[in-house]
Amino acid sequence: MAIVKPFKAIRPTKDKAFFVASRSYEEYSKEELKAVLQYNPFSFLHIINPGFKFEKNIKGKERFGLVHNRYLEFLEENIFQKDDEPSFYLYQIEKDDFKSLGFFCACSVDDYRNNVIKKHEDTIQDREELFADYLHTVGFNAEPVLMTYEDNELVDEIFQRKIERKSEYDFTTTDRVNHKLWKISYPEGIEKLEQAFGNLNALYIADGHHRSASSSLLADLKKSENDNHTGEEAYNYFMAYLIPESQMRVFEFNRMVKDLNGFSKKEFLIQLDAHFRIEKREDGLSKPSKKHEFSMYLEGEFYTLHFRKTNHEFTDALSKLDTQILYKTILEPILGITDLRNDKRICYGYGKNNLIQMKDSVDSGDYAVGFSMVPTTIEEIKAIADAGLVMPPKSTYIEPKLRSGLAIYEL
């Protein structure tokens, strides 16, 4: 059974929600970040970029303490408010033809440790420890772990009744995404949601493996500091955003490699022939159309690589994954890339226009070859998580992408 708990969120006041909400820090260019910090005093970016106040780039533990201070200032200046009652927070994101409706809640660290919350990616210990230290110092969690669950009629019914009522927030950001948030604080609704998720065997992490791992480390640290540990303290849980499988979109990550590892073009194609039927394309930009089919851009030309399945034995869910096939047949044995996380010769790209960007990067000489594949499916993600296996890095790019600062979990 999966545990979900309501919590008393720290949230921006209604009149400032639009100004507070920010995209992920990594999505801003330097120029855009500077403009937001200079002209929007309410942006959540001021909290996570506390050095701007002092016109200084501050890093490490010194930054963590200043993040905590900026957070306190947002509370003291009534930009943030704390809810009086524990609630679930229903959050809808809508843009063009895509709409997602999920909810913020607190999930159990024990569920994460006991594999009720299932993982499909490896984490790096240094990053886990760094973020655990960050959480311990700042005292709050503003970046939820994105998780998914099987569509559930009872949950859908509760949500649909709620969204017929006026929302707490309703604003559209400059990227033309509409954001709405509702509180579910009435006892009957809370109880029904807790029961519905109590009947689920598993939740699946879609994005946020390091955040969940760090929360587990934090719980151990806090427990060692607390002689009266009961298991119900806030640090035994972490903030998550749960969304049904049907409302999650998964995109592919393309791969680009800087060189051919000493091979000429002809030699490289001969190496590929052992695992693929190679078809040169004459129709411009070429995207793969099905699993086990890859698009390759090399020296101004697109190729389709059809995987020779007769020469390969699938032993488990991971071995069937296209990103794993690409790694095991091309990237590692031919191009000599063994460390997909840290090798500087490989780069990853995502998004609907990334095929064009991949082509441009190869044409410019920055990279020698690019590979594209169809997106990983939610069924593949679940099969790998259920088997306790781990995907190669950058196997999935998942939407929705949440705005920061709309709901904060105090530790």
C-alpha positions in Angstrom: 0.0 0.0 0.0 1.1 3.5 -0.8 1.0 6.3 1.9 0.0 9.8 0.9 -0.5 12.5 3.5 -1.9 16.0 3.4 0.3 18.8 4.7 0.2 22.5 5.6 1.8 24.1 2.6 3.6 27.4 2.5 2.2 29.2 -0.5 2.2 32.6 -2.1 -0.7 34.9 -1.5 -3.3 34.9 -4.3 -2.3 38.2 -5.6 1.4 37.2 -5.9 1.2 33.6 -7.1 1.9 34.7 -10.8 4.9 36.6 -9.8 6.3 34.0 -7.4 6.1 31.0 -9.7 9.3 30.2 -11.6 10.5 27.6 -14.0 13.4 25.4 -13.0 16.6 27.3 -12.4 18.4 25.5 -15.2 15.9 26.6 -17.9 16.9 30.3 -17.6 19.6 31.8 -19.7 22.0 34.2 -17.8 20.3 37.2 -19.4 16.8 36.0 -18.6 17.7 35.1 -15.0 19.2 38.6 -14.5 16.2 40.3 -15.9 13.7 38.3 -13.7 15.8 39.0 -10.5 16.2 42.7 -11.4 12.5 43.4 -12.2 10.5 40.9 -10.2 11.1 41.2 -6.5 8.6 38.4 -5.7 10.1 35.7 -7.9 11.0 32.4 -6.1 14.3 32.7 -7.9 15.3 35.3 -5.3 15.2 32.5 -2.7 17.4 30.1 -4.6 19.7 32.8 -5.9 20.3 34.7 -2.7 23.6 36.1 -3.8 21.8 38.5 -6.2 21.0 40.7 -3.2 24.7 41.2 -2.5 25.7 41.3 -6.2 27.9 38.2 -5.6 27.8 34.7 -6.9 27.7 32.6 -3.7 28.1 28.8 -3.7 28.2 25.9 -1.3 27.1 25.9 2.3 27.2 29.6 2.5 24.6 29.8 -0.2 22.4 27.3 1.7 22.2 29.5 4.8 21.3 32.5 2.6 18.6 30.5 0.9 17.1 29.9 4.3 17.3 33.6 5.1 15.6 34.7 1.8 12.8 32.1 2.6 12.3 33.7 6.0 12.1 37.1 4.4 9.3 36.0 2.0 7.4 34.8 5.1 8.1 37.9 7.1 7.0 40.1 4.2 3.8 38.1 3.7 4.7 37.0 0.2 4.2 33.5 1.6 1.5 32.3 3.9 1.2 29.0 5.8 -2.1 27.1 5.5 -4.0 26.5 8.8 -5.1 23.0 7.9 -3.4 20.0 6.3 -4.5 19.7 2.7 -3.9 18.0 -0.6 -3.2 20.5 -3.4 -4.7 19.8 -6.8 -2.6 21.4 -9.5 -3.6 21.6 -13.2 -1.3 22.6 -16.0 -2.7 23.3 -19.5 -1.0 24.4 -22.8 -2.3 23.9 -26.3 -3.5 20.3 -26.6 -1.9 19.1 -23.3 -3.5 19.1 -19.9 -2.3 17.4 -16.8 -4.1 17.2 -13.4 -2.3 15.9 -10.4 -1.8 16.7 -6.7 0.8 17.7 -4.2 1.1 15.5 -1.2 3.6 14.1 1.3 5.0 10.6 0.6 6.7 8.3 2.9 10.5 7.8 3.1 9.8 4.2 4.3 7.8 3.6 1.1 10.8 4.7 -0.9 13.1 2.4 1.0 10.7 -0.5 0.9 10.2 -0.2 -2.9 6.6 0.7 -2.7 7.8 3.9 -4.5 9.7 2.3 -7.4 12.8 3.7 -9.1 14.2 3.3 -12.6 17.4 5.4 -12.5 20.7 5.3 -10.6 21.7 8.2 -8.3 25.1 9.6 -7.6 26.1 9.5 -4.0 27.8 12.9 -3.9 24.6 14.6 -5.3 22.4 12.8 -2.8 24.6 14.0 0.1 24.8 17.5 -1.2 21.0 17.9 -1.6 20.4 16.3 1.8 22.7 18.9 3.4 20.9 21.6 1.5 17.5 20.4 2.8 18.9 20.1 6.3 20.1 23.7 6.2 17.2 25.5 4.4 14.5 23.6 6.3 12.0 23.3 3.4 11.4 21.4 0.2 10.1 23.3 -2.8 10.9 20.8 -5.6 8.5 17.9 -5.5 9.3 14.4 -6.8 7.2 13.7 -9.9 5.5 10.3 -9.6 2.8 8.5 -11.5 0.2 5.9 -10.7 -2.4 3.8 -12.5 -5.5 5.7 -13.5 -8.1 5.4 -10.7 -11.8 6.1 -11.1 -12.3 7.1 -7.5 -9.4 9.6 -7.6 -10.6 11.0 -10.9 -14.1 11.5 -9.5 -12.8 13.4 -6.5 -10.7 15.6 -8.7 -13.4 16.3 -11.3 -15.8 17.4 -8.5 -13.2 19.7 -7.1 -12.2 21.4 -10.3 -15.8 22.5 -10.9 -15.3 24.9 -8.1 -13.3 28.2 -8.1 -9.6 27.6 -7.8 -7.2 29.2 -5.4 -4.9 30.2 -8.2 -5.6 30.8 -11.9 -3.0 32.5 -14.0 -1.2 32.1 -17.3 2.6 32.5 -17.6 4.4 34.1 -20.4 5.0 30.8 -22.1 1.2 30.5 -22.5 0.8 27.8 -19.9 -2.3 28.1 -17.7 -1.9 27.1 -14.0 -4.7 26.4 -11.5 -4.5 25.2 -8.0 -7.3 23.9 -5.6 -7.1 22.9 -1.9 -8.6 19.6 -0.8 -8.9 20.1 2.9 -12.3 18.6 3.8 -12.0 15.3 5.8 -14.1 13.2 3.5 -12.0 14.1 0.4 -8.7 13.5 2.3 -9.9 10.2 3.7 -11.0 8.9 0.2 -7.7 9.9 -1.4 -5.7 8.2 1.4 -7.8 5.0 1.0 -7.6 5.0 -2.8 -3.8 5.2 -2.7 -3.7 2.7 0.2 -5.1 0.2 -2.2 -2.3 0.8 -4.8 0.6 -1.6 -4.8 3.1 1.0 -6.1 4.0 4.5 -7.2 6.6 5.1 -9.8 9.1 7.9 -9.8 9.1 9.8 -13.1 11.4 12.6 -12.3 13.3 13.3 -9.0 15.4 10.2 -8.2 18.0 12.3 -6.5 15.5 14.4 -4.5 13.8 11.2 -3.1 17.2 9.6 -2.3 18.3 12.8 -0.5 15.1 12.9 1.5 15.9 9.4 2.7 19.4 10.5 3.8 17.9 13.6 5.5 15.5 11.4 7.5 18.4 9.3 8.8 20.3 12.5 9.8 17.3 14.0 11.5 16.6 10.8 13.3 20.1 10.7 14.7 19.6 14.3 16.1 16.2 13.6 17.6 16.1 11.6 20.9 12.3 11.6 20.8 11.9 10.3 17.2 8.4 9.0 16.6 8.3 8.3 12.8 5.6 11.0 12.2 7.9 14.0 12.0 7.8 16.0 8.8 11.2 14.8 7.8 9.9 11.2 7.5 8.1 12.3 4.4 8.9 14.3 1.2 6.8 16.4 -1.1 5.6 14.7 -4.3 3.4 15.6 -7.2 1.3 12.6 -8.2 -0.2 12.3 -11.7 -2.1 9.5 -13.4 -0.2 7.6 -16.2 -2.6 8.9 -18.9 -1.7 12.5 -18.2 2.0 12.2 -18.4 4.0 12.7 -21.6 7.4 11.0 -22.3 9.8 12.4 -24.9 13.1 11.0 -26.2 16.6 12.2 -25.5 18.8 12.3 -28.6 22.5 11.5 -28.4 25.3 13.4 -30.1 29.0 12.2 -30.0 32.0 14.4 -30.7 34.0 12.0 -32.8 34.0 8.5 -34.3 36.6 7.1 -32.0 39.3 7.0 -34.7 37.1 5.4 -37.4 36.5 6.9 -40.8 32.9 7.2 -42.0 33.2 4.0 -44.1 34.8 2.1 -41.3 32.2 3.2 -38.9 29.3 2.1 -41.2 31.0 -1.3 -41.5 31.1 -1.6 -37.7 27.4 -0.7 -37.5 26.5 -3.4 -40.1 27.0 -6.2 -37.6 24.0 -5.1 -35.6 21.9 -3.0 -38.1 20.5 -2.9 -41.5 21.5 0.5 -42.8 19.2 2.5 -45.0 20.4 5.8 -46.4 17.6 8.4 -46.5 16.9 10.9 -49.2 13.9 12.6 -47.7 15.5 15.3 -45.5 15.0 15.2 -41.7 14.4 11.6 -40.7 12.8 10.4 -37.5 12.5 6.8 -36.4 8.9 5.5 -36.6 9.0 2.5 -34.3 10.9 0.7 -31.5 14.3 -0.8 -32.4 14.7 1.7 -35.2 17.2 4.5 -35.0 17.8 7.7 -36.9 21.4 8.6 -37.4 22.9 11.8 -38.9 26.5 11.6 -40.1 28.4 13.9 -42.5 25.4 15.7 -43.9 23.3 12.6 -44.4 20.5 10.8 -42.5 20.4 7.0 -42.1 17.8 4.7 -40.6 19.3 1.9 -38.6 17.1 -1.2 -38.4 18.1 -3.4 -35.4 18.9 -7.0 -36.4 16.9 -8.7 -33.6 17.9 -12.1 -34.9 21.5 -11.5 -33.8 20.4 -10.4 -30.3 18.8 -12.1 -27.3 16.5 -10.1 -25.1 17.0 -11.3 -21.5 14.9 -8.7 -19.6 13.0 -5.4 -19.8 16.2 -3.4 -19.9 17.7 -5.3 -22.8 14.7 -4.4 -24.9 15.0 -0.7 -24.2 16.2 1.4 -27.2 18.6 3.5 -25.2 20.2 0.4 -23.8 20.5 -1.2 -27.3 22.1 2.0 -28.6 24.6 1.9 -25.7 25.4 -1.8 -26.0 25.8 -2.0 -29.7 27.2 1.5 -30.7 28.2 3.9 -27.9 30.2 1.5 -25.8 31.8 -1.1 -28.2 32.3 1.1 -31.2 32.5 4.7 -30.0 34.2 3.8 -26.7 31.8 5.6 -24.4 31.6 3.7 -21.1 30.5 6.4 -18.7 27.2 7.9 -20.1 27.0 10.3 -17.2 30.4 11.9 -17.2 32.0 11.3 -20.6 32.5 14.8 -22.2 32.3 13.3 -25.7 28.6 12.7 -25.5 25.8 15.2 -25.3 22.0 14.8 -24.9 19.1 16.8 -26.4 15.4 16.7 -26.1 12.3 18.5 -27.4 10.2 18.5 -30.6 12.8 20.6 -32.5 15.8 18.7 -31.3 16.3 16.8 -34.5 17.0 20.1 -36.2 19.3 21.1 -33.4 21.1 17.8 -33.6 21.6 18.2 -37.4 22.9 21.8 -36.9 25.3 20.6 -34.2 26.8 18.0 -36.5 26.9 20.3 -39.5 28.7 22.9 -37.5 31.4 20.4 -36.6 30.7 20.4 -32.8 29.7 16.8 -33.0 30.5 14.0 -35.5 27.3 11.9 -35.3 23.8 12.1 -33.8 21.3 9.4 -33.0 17.5 9.7 -32.5 15.0 7.1 -31.3 11.3 6.9 -30.4 10.3 7.9 -26.8 10.4 5.4 -24.0 6.9 4.4 -22.9 5.4 4.4 -19.5 5.0 0.6 -19.7 8.7 0.3 -20.3 9.5 2.5 -17.3 7.2 0.5 -15.1 8.6 -2.9 -16.3 12.2 -1.8 -15.6 11.2 -0.4 -12.2 9.3 -3.5 -11.2 12.3 -5.7 -12.1 14.6 -3.5 -10.0 16.6 -2.6 -13.1 18.2 0.8 -14.0 17.9 2.7 -17.3 20.8 4.4 -19.0 21.0 8.1 -18.1 18.8 10.5 -20.1 16.4 7.8 -21.3 13.3 9.9 -20.7 12.3 13.6 -20.7 8.9 13.8 -18.9 6.2 16.4 -18.8 4.5 18.1 -17.0 7.3 20.4 -15.8 6.1 22.1 -12.6 6.5 25.7 -11.5 8.5 26.2 -8.4 7.2 28.1 -5.4 3.5 27.3 -5.6 3.6 24.8 -2.8 6.4 24.4 -0.2 6.8 21.6 2.3 8.4 22.6 5.6 10.8 20.1 7.2 
